């Protein structure tokens, strides 16, 4: 076992100590979209529930979230979990509003925001959201890096550093041996796995400017298929319809279907990553996924320092990973 990755997985256990009743837990904002990094967090979170015998009484994605339905499930000792990731802030306002709605409506329940990276492009938006969170005295926020930890101090007195939930998958995925990892010393096949979404920046352009025309450059969207997009759209519409019609059983069925589909997408992504001797990536989960698979990798930053912050905090001691210079 890789001791660094094993220790990161064990770090997640600190979340368990805050769950008041393992048989009375609700989980919100699981990702019903096709960012595979978020699906890895999702799979790691579900693995966490399985490994520690946590009974989730209600799971809802953003599309199927309805606060009146949630009220029917919340008891005195119910612990409310919010999905982790990199969407705490104003880049994804609908998801931030979901968390704020929970904080406002359930002031007596323990609310745990699973490991996040936070970023606000507007100081006004930061202060407005912090004012909502800071009124809740039983809200626990987990930060994936020290910059996020510092920012979150305005939101809660209960802030802790914690690695990404995807680390719970360590040991459940095929892992390259040290001998296989040596292929990175003279890599024949290199995957440049670079962002193409709203968090992309000059960094991706700078990396690509150094590459030959034959270099393999991909993002999650290049692994996905048209049928994936159609299925995502179908599930999203079904979740919204189930909300309108108040069909809880349909939402529950949708949870099950989407989770199975997510695992299939992750496995397809694993097979793609496994074709290469080395991964160079500006995707945080391109880096984390490579680490979990034992694939040598070099991580470059994203537009607001998320990747370097994570690497410096958690993965710099993984001997086959390094920062891209």
Secondary structure, DSSP 8 states (H G I E B T S, - for coil): --HHHHHHHHHTHHHHTT-S-TTSEEEEEE--S--HHHHHHHHHHHHHHHHTT--EEEEEESTT--HHHHHTT--TT-EEEE--EEEEESTTHHHHHHHHHHHHH-TTSEEEEEEEEEE-S-HHHHHHHHHHHTT-TTEEEEESSHHHHHHHTTT-S-EEE---GGGGGTTTS----HHHHGGGGG-S-EEEE---STT--HHHHHHHHTS-TT-EEE-HHHHS-HHHHHHHHHHHHHHHHHHHTT-HHHHHHHHHHHHHHHHHHHHHHHHHHTT-SEEEESSHHHHHHHHHHT--EEE---TTSHHHHHIIIIITT-TTEEE--
